[in-house]
Amino acid sequence: MSRTHVAGVLLAGGQSRRMGGGDKCLRPLAGKPILTHIIARARPQVAALVLNANGDPARFAGFGLPVAADGIADFAGPLAGVLAGLDWAAENAPDCTHVASFACDAPFFPRDLVTRFLAALEAGGAELACAASAGRAHPVFGLWPLSLRGDLRRAMVEEGLRKVDVWTARHKLATVEFPLREGPQGDGDPFFNANRPEDLAEADRLIKK
């Protein structure tokens, strides 16, 4: 399997409370919206790309991406975004068997993320994969098979399940460790995320440096 069988979903459906609300991915980073940096890293890794966001999609018109809202109501978290990506791929990317998810607040994630996910699936016979660094899992960066789309929907709708790690624990998961040397300055976390205004200021310092 190669990237030609992988669609990507950019997860921007949250409420960004720690950032003060609004669309965190539209905040400026080094003179461009964070989302511009995210797209530049994600697009070359996948065959098709969709943005998961709720509300009026017109505010993202300038980015040239289709927008898919959560199918589960009331801001159900990243799993709802993953499910939205799987549903979109099933309808719009018939050659894709998997969906890679990318958080829209981590502008330094590895450029070979999907390649390593695919290698991990093949090496371990796993069903899905997620990223980790410094011993900490980053399940919003994951690789999800369309074959588990129905299972995920049932878990969310019938059980009210919302925690990513609870659902992934039910399946054969490959956790792919990324070293800190791949961070923005060669010694930081490649999954550094800008949750708060001070994090965004630090990301701006790192990217300009």
CYANA upper distance limits for C-alpha pairs under 8 A (distance plus 0.5 A):
  1 MET  CA      5 HIS  CA      7.09
  1 MET  CA    118 LEU  CA      7.68
  2 SER  CA      6 VAL  CA      7.76
  2 SER  CA    115 THR  CA      8.16
  2 SER  CA    118 LEU  CA      7.78
  3 ARG  CA      7 ALA  CA      8.40
  3 ARG  CA     45 GLN  CA      6.83
  3 ARG  CA     46 VAL  CA      5.71
  3 ARG  CA     47 ALA  CA      6.64
  3 ARG  CA    114 VAL  CA      7.69
  3 ARG  CA    115 THR  CA      7.73
  4 THR  CA     46 VAL  CA      7.06
  4 THR  CA     47 ALA  CA      5.47
  4 THR  CA     95 ASP  CA      8.13
  4 THR  CA     96 CYS  CA      7.48
  5 HIS  CA     46 VAL  CA      8.35
  5 HIS  CA     47 ALA  CA      7.29
  5 HIS  CA     95 ASP  CA      6.35
  5 HIS  CA     96 CYS  CA      4.50
  5 HIS  CA     97 THR  CA      6.00
  5 HIS  CA     98 HIS  CA      6.98
  6 VAL  CA     46 VAL  CA      5.91
  6 VAL  CA     47 ALA  CA      6.34
  6 VAL  CA     48 ALA  CA      7.86
  6 VAL  CA     96 CYS  CA      5.59
  6 VAL  CA     97 THR  CA      6.78
  6 VAL  CA     98 HIS  CA      5.41
  6 VAL  CA     99 VAL  CA      5.86
  6 VAL  CA    100 ALA  CA      7.16
  7 ALA  CA     46 VAL  CA      5.83
  7 ALA  CA     47 ALA  CA      5.94
  7 ALA  CA     48 ALA  CA      5.23
  7 ALA  CA     49 LEU  CA      6.30
  7 ALA  CA     50 VAL  CA      8.45
  7 ALA  CA     89 ALA  CA      7.03
  7 ALA  CA     93 ALA  CA      7.67
  7 ALA  CA     96 CYS  CA      6.63
  7 ALA  CA     98 HIS  CA      6.91
  7 ALA  CA     99 VAL  CA      5.22
  7 ALA  CA    100 ALA  CA      6.71
  8 GLY  CA     42 ALA  CA      7.87
  8 GLY  CA     43 ARG  CA      8.23
  8 GLY  CA     46 VAL  CA      6.33
  8 GLY  CA     47 ALA  CA      8.08
  8 GLY  CA     48 ALA  CA      6.60
  8 GLY  CA     49 LEU  CA      5.13
  8 GLY  CA     50 VAL  CA      6.76
  8 GLY  CA     85 GLY  CA      7.88
  8 GLY  CA     99 VAL  CA      5.84
  8 GLY  CA    100 ALA  CA      5.18
  8 GLY  CA    101 SER  CA      6.30
  8 GLY  CA    102 PHE  CA      7.94
  9 VAL  CA     49 LEU  CA      6.38
  9 VAL  CA     50 VAL  CA      5.47
  9 VAL  CA     51 LEU  CA      6.17
  9 VAL  CA     52 ASN  CA      6.93
  9 VAL  CA     81 GLY  CA      8.31
  9 VAL  CA     82 VAL  CA      7.64
  9 VAL  CA     85 GLY  CA      5.82
  9 VAL  CA     99 VAL  CA      7.37
  9 VAL  CA    100 ALA  CA      6.72
  9 VAL  CA    101 SER  CA      5.39
  9 VAL  CA    102 PHE  CA      6.80
 10 LEU  CA     49 LEU  CA      8.13
 10 LEU  CA     50 VAL  CA      6.86
 10 LEU  CA     51 LEU  CA      5.29
 10 LEU  CA     52 ASN  CA      6.27
 10 LEU  CA    101 SER  CA      6.49
 10 LEU  CA    102 PHE  CA      5.46
 10 LEU  CA    103 ALA  CA      6.56
 10 LEU  CA    104 CYS  CA      6.62
 11 LEU  CA     51 LEU  CA      7.08
 11 LEU  CA     52 ASN  CA      5.67
 11 LEU  CA     53 ALA  CA      7.51
 11 LEU  CA     78 PRO  CA      7.41
 11 LEU  CA     81 GLY  CA      6.42
 11 LEU  CA     82 VAL  CA      8.12
 11 LEU  CA    101 SER  CA      7.33
 11 LEU  CA    102 PHE  CA      6.50
 11 LEU  CA    103 ALA  CA      5.61
 11 LEU  CA    104 CYS  CA      6.25
 12 ALA  CA     23 ASP  CA      8.07
 12 ALA  CA     24 LYS  CA      8.37
 12 ALA  CA     25 CYS  CA      7.39
 12 ALA  CA     51 LEU  CA      7.55
 12 ALA  CA     52 ASN  CA      6.06
 12 ALA  CA     53 ALA  CA      5.53
 12 ALA  CA     54 ASN  CA      8.48
 12 ALA  CA     81 GLY  CA      8.46
 12 ALA  CA    103 ALA  CA      7.61
 12 ALA  CA    104 CYS  CA      6.25
 13 GLY  CA     52 ASN  CA      6.27
 13 GLY  CA     53 ALA  CA      4.64
 13 GLY  CA     54 ASN  CA      5.97
 13 GLY  CA     69 ALA  CA      7.90
 13 GLY  CA     70 ASP  CA      7.80
 13 GLY  CA     75 PHE  CA      7.74
 13 GLY  CA     77 GLY  CA      8.11
 13 GLY  CA     78 PRO  CA      8.10
 13 GLY  CA     81 GLY  CA      7.15
 14 GLY  CA     53 ALA  CA      8.22
 14 GLY  CA     75 PHE  CA      7.02
 14 GLY  CA     77 GLY  CA      7.11
 14 GLY  CA     78 PRO  CA      8.18
 15 GLN  CA     21 GLY  CA      6.37
 15 GLN  CA     22 GLY  CA      7.13
 15 GLN  CA     23 ASP  CA      7.94
 15 GLN  CA     75 PHE  CA      8.14
 16 SER  CA     20 GLY  CA      6.95
 16 SER  CA     21 GLY  CA      5.27
 16 SER  CA     22 GLY  CA      6.85
 16 SER  CA     23 ASP  CA      7.33
 16 SER  CA     24 LYS  CA      6.57
 16 SER  CA    195 ASN  CA      7.96
 17 ARG  CA     21 GLY  CA      5.29
 18 ARG  CA    195 ASN  CA      6.54
 18 ARG  CA    196 ARG  CA      5.83
 19 MET  CA     24 LYS  CA      7.29
 19 MET  CA    195 ASN  CA      6.42
 19 MET  CA    196 ARG  CA      5.08
 19 MET  CA    197 PRO  CA      6.31
 20 GLY  CA    196 ARG  CA      8.44
 23 ASP  CA     27 ARG  CA      7.70
 24 LYS  CA     34 ILE  CA      8.28
 24 LYS  CA    104 CYS  CA      8.41
 24 LYS  CA    105 ASP  CA      7.59
 25 CYS  CA     33 PRO  CA      6.98
 25 CYS  CA     34 ILE  CA      5.47
 25 CYS  CA     35 LEU  CA      5.47
 25 CYS  CA    104 CYS  CA      6.30
 25 CYS  CA    105 ASP  CA      6.83
 26 LEU  CA     33 PRO  CA      5.29
 26 LEU  CA     34 ILE  CA      6.35
 26 LEU  CA     35 LEU  CA      6.64
 27 ARG  CA     32 LYS  CA      8.45
 27 ARG  CA     33 PRO  CA      5.75
 27 ARG  CA     34 ILE  CA      6.48
 28 PRO  CA     32 LYS  CA      5.55
 28 PRO  CA     33 PRO  CA      4.81
 28 PRO  CA     34 ILE  CA      6.38
 29 LEU  CA     33 PRO  CA      6.28
 29 LEU  CA     34 ILE  CA      6.00
 29 LEU  CA    200 LEU  CA      7.84
 29 LEU  CA    203 ALA  CA      7.90
 29 LEU  CA    204 ASP  CA      6.01
 30 ALA  CA    204 ASP  CA      6.16
 30 ALA  CA    207 ILE  CA      7.38
 30 ALA  CA    208 LYS  CA      7.09
 32 LYS  CA     36 THR  CA      6.96
 32 LYS  CA     37 HIS  CA      8.10
 33 PRO  CA     37 HIS  CA      7.70
 34 ILE  CA     38 ILE  CA      6.92
 34 ILE  CA    104 CYS  CA      7.84
 34 ILE  CA    105 ASP  CA      7.64
 34 ILE  CA    107 PRO  CA      7.34
 35 LEU  CA     39 ILE  CA      6.58
 35 LEU  CA    104 CYS  CA      6.88
 36 THR  CA     40 ALA  CA      6.78
 36 THR  CA     63 PHE  CA      8.10
 37 HIS  CA     41 ARG  CA      7.07
 37 HIS  CA    107 PRO  CA      6.53
 38 ILE  CA     42 ALA  CA      6.61
 38 ILE  CA    104 CYS  CA      6.80
 38 ILE  CA    106 ALA  CA      8.09
 38 ILE  CA    107 PRO  CA      6.06
 39 ILE  CA     43 ARG  CA      6.06
 40 ALA  CA     44 PRO  CA      7.89
 41 ARG  CA     45 GLN  CA      7.99
 41 ARG  CA    109 PHE  CA      8.08
 41 ARG  CA    110 PRO  CA      8.20
 41 ARG  CA    111 ARG  CA      6.24
 42 ALA  CA     46 VAL  CA      7.43
 42 ALA  CA    102 PHE  CA      8.01
 42 ALA  CA    111 ARG  CA      7.73
 43 ARG  CA     47 ALA  CA      8.21
 43 ARG  CA     48 ALA  CA      7.97
 43 ARG  CA     49 LEU  CA      7.02
 45 GLN  CA    111 ARG  CA      7.73
 45 GLN  CA    112 ASP  CA      7.52
 45 GLN  CA    113 LEU  CA      8.15
 45 GLN  CA    114 VAL  CA      6.63
 45 GLN  CA    115 THR  CA      8.10
 46 VAL  CA    100 ALA  CA      8.36
 46 VAL  CA    114 VAL  CA      8.12
 47 ALA  CA     96 CYS  CA      8.42
 48 ALA  CA     93 ALA  CA      7.56
 49 LEU  CA     65 LEU  CA      7.46
 49 LEU  CA     66 PRO  CA      8.17
 50 VAL  CA     65 LEU  CA      6.38
 50 VAL  CA     66 PRO  CA      5.74
 50 VAL  CA     67 VAL  CA      6.37
 50 VAL  CA     68 ALA  CA      7.37
 50 VAL  CA     85 GLY  CA      7.52
 50 VAL  CA     88 TRP  CA      8.27
 51 LEU  CA     65 LEU  CA      6.94
 51 LEU  CA     66 PRO  CA      6.70
 51 LEU  CA     67 VAL  CA      5.24
 51 LEU  CA     68 ALA  CA      6.59
 52 ASN  CA     67 VAL  CA      6.27
 52 ASN  CA     68 ALA  CA      5.34
 52 ASN  CA     69 ALA  CA      6.02
 52 ASN  CA     70 ASP  CA      7.53
 52 ASN  CA     81 GLY  CA      6.34
 52 ASN  CA     84 ALA  CA      7.38
 52 ASN  CA     85 GLY  CA      7.45
 53 ALA  CA     57 PRO  CA      7.87
 53 ALA  CA     67 VAL  CA      7.00
 53 ALA  CA     68 ALA  CA      6.75
 53 ALA  CA     69 ALA  CA      5.62
 53 ALA  CA     70 ASP  CA      7.65
 53 ALA  CA     81 GLY  CA      8.45
 54 ASN  CA     68 ALA  CA      8.17
 54 ASN  CA     69 ALA  CA      5.33
 54 ASN  CA     70 ASP  CA      7.06
 55 GLY  CA     69 ALA  CA      8.06
 57 PRO  CA     61 ALA  CA      7.52
 57 PRO  CA     67 VAL  CA      6.80
 60 PHE  CA     64 GLY  CA      8.29
 60 PHE  CA     65 LEU  CA      8.26
 60 PHE  CA     67 VAL  CA      8.48
 61 ALA  CA     65 LEU  CA      7.92
 68 ALA  CA     84 ALA  CA      6.82
 68 ALA  CA     85 GLY  CA      7.73
 68 ALA  CA     88 TRP  CA      7.46
 69 ALA  CA     81 GLY  CA      8.13
 69 ALA  CA     84 ALA  CA      7.11
 70 ASP  CA     75 PHE  CA      8.10
 70 ASP  CA     80 ALA  CA      6.14
 70 ASP  CA     81 GLY  CA      6.26
 70 ASP  CA     83 LEU  CA      8.16
 70 ASP  CA     84 ALA  CA      5.98
 71 GLY  CA     80 ALA  CA      7.38
 71 GLY  CA     83 LEU  CA      8.15
 71 GLY  CA     84 ALA  CA      6.66
 72 ILE  CA     76 ALA  CA      6.87
 72 ILE  CA     80 ALA  CA      6.47
 72 ILE  CA    156 MET  CA      8.35
 72 ILE  CA    157 VAL  CA      8.13
 75 PHE  CA     80 ALA  CA      8.29
 76 ALA  CA     80 ALA  CA      6.18
 76 ALA  CA    162 ARG  CA      6.97
 77 GLY  CA     81 GLY  CA      7.47
 77 GLY  CA    162 ARG  CA      7.10
 78 PRO  CA     82 VAL  CA      6.74
 78 PRO  CA    140 VAL  CA      7.14
 78 PRO  CA    164 VAL  CA      7.94
 79 LEU  CA     83 LEU  CA      6.64
 79 LEU  CA    162 ARG  CA      7.03
 79 LEU  CA    163 LYS  CA      7.91
 79 LEU  CA    164 VAL  CA      6.61
 80 ALA  CA     84 ALA  CA      6.63
 80 ALA  CA    156 MET  CA      8.49
 81 GLY  CA     85 GLY  CA      6.70
 82 VAL  CA     86 LEU  CA      6.74
 82 VAL  CA    101 SER  CA      7.13
 82 VAL  CA    144 TRP  CA      8.43
 83 LEU  CA     87 ASP  CA      6.59
 83 LEU  CA    149 ARG  CA      7.25
 83 LEU  CA    152 LEU  CA      7.62
 83 LEU  CA    153 ARG  CA      7.59
 84 ALA  CA     88 TRP  CA      6.58
 85 GLY  CA     89 ALA  CA      6.61
 85 GLY  CA     99 VAL  CA      7.34
 85 GLY  CA    101 SER  CA      8.48
 86 LEU  CA     90 ALA  CA      6.64
 86 LEU  CA     98 HIS  CA      8.29
 86 LEU  CA     99 VAL  CA      6.77
 86 LEU  CA    144 TRP  CA      8.43
 86 LEU  CA    146 LEU  CA      6.47
 86 LEU  CA    149 ARG  CA      6.94
 87 ASP  CA     91 GLU  CA      7.01
 87 ASP  CA    149 ARG  CA      8.07
 88 TRP  CA     92 ASN  CA      6.37
 88 TRP  CA     93 ALA  CA      8.10
 89 ALA  CA     93 ALA  CA      5.19
 89 ALA  CA     94 PRO  CA      7.38
 89 ALA  CA     96 CYS  CA      7.39
 89 ALA  CA     99 VAL  CA      7.88
 90 ALA  CA     94 PRO  CA      6.55
 90 ALA  CA     96 CYS  CA      8.31
 90 ALA  CA    146 LEU  CA      7.78
 97 THR  CA    145 PRO  CA      6.48
 97 THR  CA    146 LEU  CA      6.14
 97 THR  CA    147 SER  CA      8.15
 98 HIS  CA    143 LEU  CA      7.05
 98 HIS  CA    144 TRP  CA      5.86
 98 HIS  CA    145 PRO  CA      4.76
 98 HIS  CA    146 LEU  CA      5.99
 99 VAL  CA    143 LEU  CA      6.17
 99 VAL  CA    144 TRP  CA      5.64
 99 VAL  CA    145 PRO  CA      6.86
 99 VAL  CA    146 LEU  CA      7.68
100 ALA  CA    114 VAL  CA      7.44
100 ALA  CA    141 PHE  CA      7.70
100 ALA  CA    142 GLY  CA      6.07
100 ALA  CA    143 LEU  CA      4.87
100 ALA  CA    144 TRP  CA      6.75
101 SER  CA    140 VAL  CA      6.80
101 SER  CA    141 PHE  CA      5.72
101 SER  CA    142 GLY  CA      5.78
101 SER  CA    143 LEU  CA      6.95
101 SER  CA    144 TRP  CA      8.40
102 PHE  CA    140 VAL  CA      6.90
102 PHE  CA    141 PHE  CA      5.54
102 PHE  CA    142 GLY  CA      7.83
103 ALA  CA    140 VAL  CA      6.57
103 ALA  CA    141 PHE  CA      6.96
105 ASP  CA    193 ASN  CA      5.72
105 ASP  CA    194 ALA  CA      5.79
105 ASP  CA    195 ASN  CA      7.36
106 ALA  CA    190 PRO  CA      8.47
106 ALA  CA    191 PHE  CA      6.15
106 ALA  CA    192 PHE  CA      6.10
106 ALA  CA    193 ASN  CA      4.71
106 ALA  CA    194 ALA  CA      6.84
107 PRO  CA    191 PHE  CA      8.25
107 PRO  CA    192 PHE  CA      8.09
107 PRO  CA    193 ASN  CA      7.71
108 PHE  CA    183 GLY  CA      7.26
108 PHE  CA    184 PRO  CA      6.58
108 PHE  CA    190 PRO  CA      5.77
108 PHE  CA    191 PHE  CA      6.79
108 PHE  CA    192 PHE  CA      7.39
109 PHE  CA    113 LEU  CA      8.06
109 PHE  CA    183 GLY  CA      8.35
109 PHE  CA    190 PRO  CA      5.46
109 PHE  CA    191 PHE  CA      5.81
109 PHE  CA    192 PHE  CA      8.37
110 PRO  CA    182 GLU  CA      7.76
110 PRO  CA    190 PRO  CA      6.94
112 ASP  CA    116 ARG  CA      6.83
113 LEU  CA    117 PHE  CA      6.73
114 VAL  CA    118 LEU  CA      6.62
114 VAL  CA    143 LEU  CA      8.03
115 THR  CA    119 ALA  CA      6.78
116 ARG  CA    120 ALA  CA      6.61
116 ARG  CA    176 VAL  CA      7.96
117 PHE  CA    121 LEU  CA      6.82
117 PHE  CA    129 ALA  CA      6.45
117 PHE  CA    130 CYS  CA      7.91
117 PHE  CA    142 GLY  CA      8.27
117 PHE  CA    143 LEU  CA      7.12
117 PHE  CA    176 VAL  CA      7.39
118 LEU  CA    122 GLU  CA      6.82
119 ALA  CA    123 ALA  CA      6.52
120 ALA  CA    124 GLY  CA      6.51
120 ALA  CA    125 GLY  CA      8.45
120 ALA  CA    126 ALA  CA      7.97
120 ALA  CA    129 ALA  CA      7.80
120 ALA  CA    174 ALA  CA      6.77
120 ALA  CA    176 VAL  CA      7.49
121 LEU  CA    125 GLY  CA      5.90
121 LEU  CA    126 ALA  CA      5.25
121 LEU  CA    127 GLU  CA      7.12
121 LEU  CA    128 LEU  CA      7.22
121 LEU  CA    129 ALA  CA      7.33
121 LEU  CA    174 ALA  CA      7.04
122 GLU  CA    126 ALA  CA      7.60
124 GLY  CA    174 ALA  CA      7.58
126 ALA  CA    172 LYS  CA      5.49
126 ALA  CA    173 LEU  CA      6.03
126 ALA  CA    174 ALA  CA      6.29
127 GLU  CA    144 TRP  CA      8.12
127 GLU  CA    145 PRO  CA      7.41
127 GLU  CA    171 HIS  CA      7.18
127 GLU  CA    172 LYS  CA      5.75
127 GLU  CA    173 LEU  CA      6.59
127 GLU  CA    174 ALA  CA      8.23
128 LEU  CA    142 GLY  CA      7.84
128 LEU  CA    143 LEU  CA      5.97
128 LEU  CA    144 TRP  CA      5.74
128 LEU  CA    145 PRO  CA      7.04
128 LEU  CA    168 THR  CA      8.40
128 LEU  CA    171 HIS  CA      8.11
128 LEU  CA    172 LYS  CA      7.11
128 LEU  CA    173 LEU  CA      5.61
128 LEU  CA    174 ALA  CA      6.75
129 ALA  CA    142 GLY  CA      5.87
129 ALA  CA    143 LEU  CA      5.55
129 ALA  CA    144 TRP  CA      7.56
129 ALA  CA    173 LEU  CA      5.89
129 ALA  CA    174 ALA  CA      5.02
129 ALA  CA    175 THR  CA      6.17
129 ALA  CA    176 VAL  CA      7.51
130 CYS  CA    137 ALA  CA      7.81
130 CYS  CA    138 HIS  CA      7.06
130 CYS  CA    139 PRO  CA      5.64
130 CYS  CA    140 VAL  CA      7.92
130 CYS  CA    141 PHE  CA      6.20
130 CYS  CA    142 GLY  CA      4.61
130 CYS  CA    143 LEU  CA      6.90
130 CYS  CA    173 LEU  CA      7.95
130 CYS  CA    174 ALA  CA      6.99
130 CYS  CA    175 THR  CA      5.58
130 CYS  CA    176 VAL  CA      6.64
131 ALA  CA    137 ALA  CA      6.46
131 ALA  CA    138 HIS  CA      5.67
131 ALA  CA    139 PRO  CA      6.72
131 ALA  CA    141 PHE  CA      6.22
131 ALA  CA    142 GLY  CA      6.86
131 ALA  CA    175 THR  CA      6.26
131 ALA  CA    176 VAL  CA      5.39
131 ALA  CA    177 GLU  CA      6.56
131 ALA  CA    178 PHE  CA      7.62
132 ALA  CA    136 ARG  CA      5.79
132 ALA  CA    137 ALA  CA      4.59
132 ALA  CA    138 HIS  CA      5.77
132 ALA  CA    139 PRO  CA      8.31
132 ALA  CA    175 THR  CA      7.01
132 ALA  CA    176 VAL  CA      6.32
132 ALA  CA    177 GLU  CA      5.14
132 ALA  CA    178 PHE  CA      6.56
133 SER  CA    137 ALA  CA      7.09
133 SER  CA    138 HIS  CA      8.19
133 SER  CA    177 GLU  CA      5.88
133 SER  CA    178 PHE  CA      5.59
133 SER  CA    179 PRO  CA      6.56
133 SER  CA    180 LEU  CA      7.21
133 SER  CA    189 ASP  CA      7.43
133 SER  CA    190 PRO  CA      8.32
133 SER  CA    191 PHE  CA      8.04
134 ALA  CA    177 GLU  CA      8.33
134 ALA  CA    178 PHE  CA      8.38
134 ALA  CA    179 PRO  CA      7.58
134 ALA  CA    180 LEU  CA      7.39
134 ALA  CA    189 ASP  CA      8.33
135 GLY  CA    177 GLU  CA      8.14
137 ALA  CA    175 THR  CA      8.12
138 HIS  CA    142 GLY  CA      8.47
138 HIS  CA    191 PHE  CA      8.21
139 PRO  CA    164 VAL  CA      7.22
139 PRO  CA    165 ASP  CA      7.62
140 VAL  CA    164 VAL  CA      8.39
144 TRP  CA    148 LEU  CA      8.16
145 PRO  CA    149 ARG  CA      7.79
148 LEU  CA    152 LEU  CA      6.72
149 ARG  CA    153 ARG  CA      6.76
150 GLY  CA    154 ARG  CA      6.69
151 ASP  CA    155 ALA  CA      6.75
152 LEU  CA    156 MET  CA      6.73
152 LEU  CA    167 TRP  CA      8.13
153 ARG  CA    157 VAL  CA      6.42
154 ARG  CA    158 GLU  CA      5.82
154 ARG  CA    159 GLU  CA      7.60
155 ALA  CA    159 GLU  CA      5.56
155 ALA  CA    160 GLY  CA      6.99
155 ALA  CA    161 LEU  CA      6.08
155 ALA  CA    167 TRP  CA      8.25
156 MET  CA    160 GLY  CA      5.17
156 MET  CA    161 LEU  CA      5.15
156 MET  CA    162 ARG  CA      7.00
157 VAL  CA    161 LEU  CA      8.07
161 LEU  CA    166 VAL  CA      8.42
161 LEU  CA    167 TRP  CA      8.10
163 LYS  CA    167 TRP  CA      7.27
164 VAL  CA    168 THR  CA      6.74
165 ASP  CA    169 ALA  CA      6.40
166 VAL  CA    170 ARG  CA      7.61
167 TRP  CA    171 HIS  CA      8.01
168 THR  CA    172 LYS  CA      8.05
168 THR  CA    173 LEU  CA      7.02
169 ALA  CA    173 LEU  CA      7.63
178 PHE  CA    182 GLU  CA      7.81
178 PHE  CA    190 PRO  CA      8.16
179 PRO  CA    183 GLY  CA      8.44
179 PRO  CA    189 ASP  CA      8.20
180 LEU  CA    186 GLY  CA      7.68
180 LEU  CA    187 ASP  CA      5.87
180 LEU  CA    188 GLY  CA      5.63
180 LEU  CA    189 ASP  CA      5.38
180 LEU  CA    190 PRO  CA      6.99
181 ARG  CA    185 GLN  CA      8.19
181 ARG  CA    186 GLY  CA      4.88
181 ARG  CA    187 ASP  CA      4.77
181 ARG  CA    188 GLY  CA      6.70
181 ARG  CA    189 ASP  CA      8.00
182 GLU  CA    186 GLY  CA      5.86
182 GLU  CA    187 ASP  CA      7.23
182 GLU  CA    188 GLY  CA      7.51
182 GLU  CA    189 ASP  CA      7.54
182 GLU  CA    190 PRO  CA      6.22
183 GLY  CA    187 ASP  CA      6.13
183 GLY  CA    188 GLY  CA      4.70
183 GLY  CA    189 ASP  CA      5.07
183 GLY  CA    190 PRO  CA      4.40
183 GLY  CA    191 PHE  CA      8.00
183 GLY  CA    192 PHE  CA      8.39
184 PRO  CA    188 GLY  CA      6.58
184 PRO  CA    189 ASP  CA      7.82
184 PRO  CA    190 PRO  CA      6.87
184 PRO  CA    206 LEU  CA      7.11
184 PRO  CA    207 ILE  CA      7.69
185 GLN  CA    206 LEU  CA      7.62
188 GLY  CA    192 PHE  CA      8.27
193 ASN  CA    199 ASP  CA      7.65
194 ALA  CA    198 GLU  CA      8.40
194 ALA  CA    199 ASP  CA      5.12
194 ALA  CA    200 LEU  CA      5.42
194 ALA  CA    203 ALA  CA      7.51
195 ASN  CA    199 ASP  CA      6.70
195 ASN  CA    200 LEU  CA      7.83
196 ARG  CA    200 LEU  CA      6.96
197 PRO  CA    201 ALA  CA      6.82
198 GLU  CA    202 GLU  CA      6.82
199 ASP  CA    203 ALA  CA      6.68
200 LEU  CA    204 ASP  CA      6.63
201 ALA  CA    205 ARG  CA      6.80
202 GLU  CA    206 LEU  CA      6.70
203 ALA  CA    207 ILE  CA      6.59
204 ASP  CA    208 LYS  CA      6.67
205 ARG  CA    209 LYS  CA      6.59
